[in-house]
Amino acid sequence: MARRGWTDEGDPLSGGSSYSQMEDPRRFAGGAAAGPYTAPEPTERGSLVRPYAMTGGRVAPRTALAMEALVSSATSAQADLSALTPEKQAISTLCRQVRSVAEIAAMLRMPLGVARIVIADMAAEGLVQVHHPQLETGKPDLNLLERVLSGLRRL
């Protein structure tokens, strides 16, 4: 009986080697590969902790925290941060300069919702200070909007 589709020579389940050639991205770059392909090492290590684990399963901060709120560190540069989680250590270090919640999330490559929860927790613990923008006319300050837009463009 004749087989349709894959033949034995290209079927990876029967020991064929067609997939080994397809896995080499150099094959698609306009030429044959000159030797065995070795995948490059990743340049950045992703977080091994899932976002919901960082927040204890919560999906919203305990207190309202806008993405344009400014955050500054309440700890000194010499403070021992070793008892904190790596995320809280990174946020505390970043906030030695005043930054918006959106900037912190972008710089740490952390989902905005997760950053809001962690920052709100840190504010409750006294590790950071949150400065809510004052809306004199009921509208956001133009400088603030430009700063947020500039931060988003840097993403």
N, C-alpha and C positions, 0 to 999 in steps of 0.2 A: 504494500500500500504506500503510495507516495505521500510525503508530508508536505503540508503547505506552510508558508511563512519561514520560520527559522530552519536552517539545516543543521546537522550535527556539528559541522565545522565552526559555525558561528554561535552556537547555543552555549551560553556560559554555564548552564546546568549540566551539560554533558562534557565539560572540560575544554570547550573551545576558547580561543584567545582573542576574539574580536573586541570584547570590551576593554581589554588592556590597551589596545591602540586608541580607542575612543576616549579613554580617560586622560590621555596626554593632551593638554591644551595647546602644546606647540604644534600639534598636527593641524590645527585650524589656523595657524598663523602664517600659512603659506609655504610650508615645507615639511619634509620628513624629520622625525625626531632623530637626534644624533646620540643615541644611548638611552638607558633607562631613565624614566621620569621620576623625579623626587619632588613631592609636594613641598612648597616653601613653608617655613614655620610661620605661624600667625604673628603679626607685629603687635597686636594688642590682645590682652587677655580680657575676656568678658567676665562679668560677675558670675560667680557660681551660685549666688543667692538669688532666688526668685523675688520679684518686687513685692509680692504679697507677704513673703516671709519678713522683709524689712519693716513692714508696717503692721505686723501682727494680724494680718487678714483684714485690716480696716481699709475702707475705700474712700474715706473722707477725713479731713483733720478734725480734731475735737473742737477747735475754735476756727472761726472764719479767717482765711488767709488768702488774700488776693495775689495773683501772680506778679503784679507790679509792686507789691510791698517790698520795702527795702530791709535788708537783714544785715546786722553787724554782730561780730563776735563779742560775747560778754566775758570771755576768758582771756587771760594775758598770753603772750607768745611763749612764756616760760611754763605755762600750766601743763600739768601731766594729763594727757588725753588718752593714755593707754587703757583706761578702764572703759572707754567709749567704743561703740561699734566703729568699724572702718568708715562707714558712711557719715557718721556724726563727726569723726575726726576730720574727714575731708571737708565737710561743711564748715566746721569751726575754723579750720585753716583758711579756707576761701574767704570767709566773712571777716577776716582781719581788715579787709577793705570792704566798704559798704557795697552790697550787690543786691539785685532784685532776685526774687524767688525764681523767676524764669531763667535768669542768667546762671544761677546755681545749678538748676536742673540741666541746662544745656552743657555747662562746663563739666559736670560729672556724668553726663550721658545717662541720666536717670529720668524715668518718666516724670512729667510735671506733677501728677497726682501723688506719686510716692514722695517727691521732694517736699511738697506742701505738708504732707503728714509728718515726715521726719523733722522738718523745720518747726512745725507747730509743737511737736513733742519737746524739741530742744528749747523752745521758748518757755514752755511750762516748767522745764527743769532749770531754767536760768542760764543756759549755755549760750544763747543768742538773744539779741534784742530785735524786735520787729518794729519797724517804723512805717506806719500806714500813711500814705500820701494825703495831705490836706487838700480837700477840694473846696476852694473858696467860692467858686461860682457854680458849683454842682457839676463842673466838667473837669476832666483830668488836665493837669498841667501839660503844656505843649512840650516842655523840656523832658518831662517824664515819658511821654509818648515817643519822642525821638530816641530816647535811651533804650526803651523796650524794643523799638523797631530796629535799632542798630544791633542790639543783642540777638534778635531773631535772624538778622541777615548774616551774622557770624556763624550761625548753625551751619 
